[in-house]
């Protein structure tokens, strides 16, 4: 977001600078302080290093002094701009007003997954192929939804697809929503009358082109939960024992998770609720940045003592998530490793009787 602050009315203009994939400066035309959301959107999208953005603004003139204080929220909405982008920079040389300045802060950090690019000659009819399957013929008049349907028809998997007309080519960017799409088997071929084909790009582009680090994908796979309970040995020393659930899908229902936990010897009764959210929907059947939150309230648990079914109230250790079989983009900020980060928090601490 960009904020204009000043005790006197802000006037003049400012310039925004972005960086492309080669880190060369990319600057806007001078932007008046009164610029509208649409004008700012058009100015940013005119830059080589930015494709599509969404701009919303709010006034920060809390005291109705008309000093021009304003905030713009800029959201990068194209997978071509995916990843942890460098911050925009502002040149405020021509900005006037008492204490007037531009502050740029990052509200949501981009995280990574591979985005691949297919280059198709303009005016060509072409088909996408995956292993031994080929899509219906496509051309530059087709929509992103048509390209997404073509990828699904040959892979059975969903992907986000964007097409941009470049210099003499159609650049098609593909973001697989699932890790098990083998991109090395994904290709394209031109077909003049679709009886003679010329293979394209992936023969020499085996790894595809990664415009940025990438972006977040849908979650998938499975996990188990490990529960620990206190144990008093014959000498009165506090020890612990543990038990583990069966493997559960990341999309497990609250009912199924409840069943899995209550079948453990150490747990008698739990209440579970599930919340799911995502940064935004990208296609009908896919979401970017999906995460699921399980809230687990332990009603009755047991110790590991020899007295069976003896109920206890105590501050149980936090559940441990076994996440080796989880799929999706890692949860750490830079997403440079393939370690998943399930976050376990204690909302209400138990007590010892």
Protein Blocks (a to p, Z undefined) as FASTA:
>chain_A
ZZdddfbdcedjdddddddfkopacddddddfkbcfklmmmmmmmpmkbcbdcdddddfb
lnononopacdddddfbfklgcjdddddddfklggcehiacddddfbdcddddddddddd
ehiacdddehjaccddddfkbcfklmmmmmmmmnopacdddddddehiacdddddfbfkl
cfklgccdddfkopaccdehklmmmnopafbnbdcdddedjdddddddddddfkopacdd
ddddddddfkbcfklmmmmmmmpmkbmbdcdddddddfbdfbfkbcehiacddddddfbd
cdfbfbehiacddddddddddfklggcjdfbfnlpaccdcdddddfbdcddZZ
